[in-house]
Amino acid sequence: MHIKSKIESLLFISAKPMGIKQIADLIKQKKEEIKKAGDELVEEYKEKKRGIQIIKNGSKYQMVSSPENAELVQEFIKDETTGELSRPSLEALTIIAYRGPVSKIDLDRIRGVNCSLILRNLLLRGLIEGKFDKQKQETYYTVTLDFTRFLGLSEIKELPDFEKLNKDDTISRFLDGEKEEAESEKLKVESKEEEIVDDEKNLENKIELDSSL
């Protein structure tokens, strides 16, 4: 897949600006290549004058809405951040509260859907915050102090049945099971590919043998 395509996907799902080094580490490319592709994307989006733009601040890139649509976007955000939370948002917030810190990938697996927009909404409301783990190259989300104060709690551990649900390993076993299943499927595919290669070699040998007769 093209470098630009990968950068676009990462910027789309990221809830905050992404640095050149972070992107380079994720897609296993040199920082020079990332900078070149990123700068080209900035110009390409600017020329097309679409509703989505890619901007650069220092060594970081971010996908944002077009300045021309600022008034429309602000109106939408106002409605989103002042109205009641949707059921999906409440579900995601509950998972983060009881199981945090939790990564977006694991949150997606638990809920079975892409949670990018939900995370953006919760971040805008100040209900959650994300911290990037350099070693795992993943952002992990937890609820904010404002969230606990909003509920009238002094700490998150005061949530009903927190100790029981926080230590319940059902979700952990589910995620581990998915990872094992994915690894098993990968091994099956690799094994199948090896069989195909062997079959091709056998066919080539047979053709060569027939030709020599």
C-alpha positions, 0 to 999 in steps of 0.5 A: 500500500502507498505511503500516502494512503497509510498516512491518511488512514492514521491521521483519520483515526488519530484523535490528535496530531501525529509526529513524523517519527511516530508515523515512521515507526508505525508504517516502518518507513524512513522519516525523510520519506514520511516528511516528503509524503506528508508535505505532498498530502498537505498541498494536495488537500489544499489544492482540491479544496475539499471539506477535509484538510491536512495541516502541518504544525512543526513536525506534526500532521493532523487531519482537520475540517476545512476553515471555510466550514468552521461555522457549520462544524462549530454548530455541530460540535456545540450540539454534540458536546452539550446534548445528551450522550448517545448510547454507544458513547455511554457504552464506550465511556463505561468501558473506559471508566471500568477498564481504563487505560484501554487502547482504541484497538481493544475498545473497537474489539470489545464493542465490535465497531470503529470507535474513532468518532465516539472517542473524538466526542468524549475527548471534546467533552473533556470526559476522557484523555489519551496518553501515548505509549511509546513502547507499544506505539498506541494511545491509551484512554482513561476518564478525566478528573472532570468526569469523576467530579461530574459524577460526584466522586472523589476517585474512579474507584468509587464507581459501583462494583468497580473492584469486581468489574475492573478485575474481571478477566472476562474481557482480557480473555476475550481479547487474548482469544481474538489475538490467538485466533488472528495468529492461528489464521495467519499461520493457516494462511502461511501454511497454505501459501507454502503448499501453493509454492510446493505445488507450483514447484512440483508442476514446474518439475513435471513440465520439465520432465515431460519436456525432456521425454 
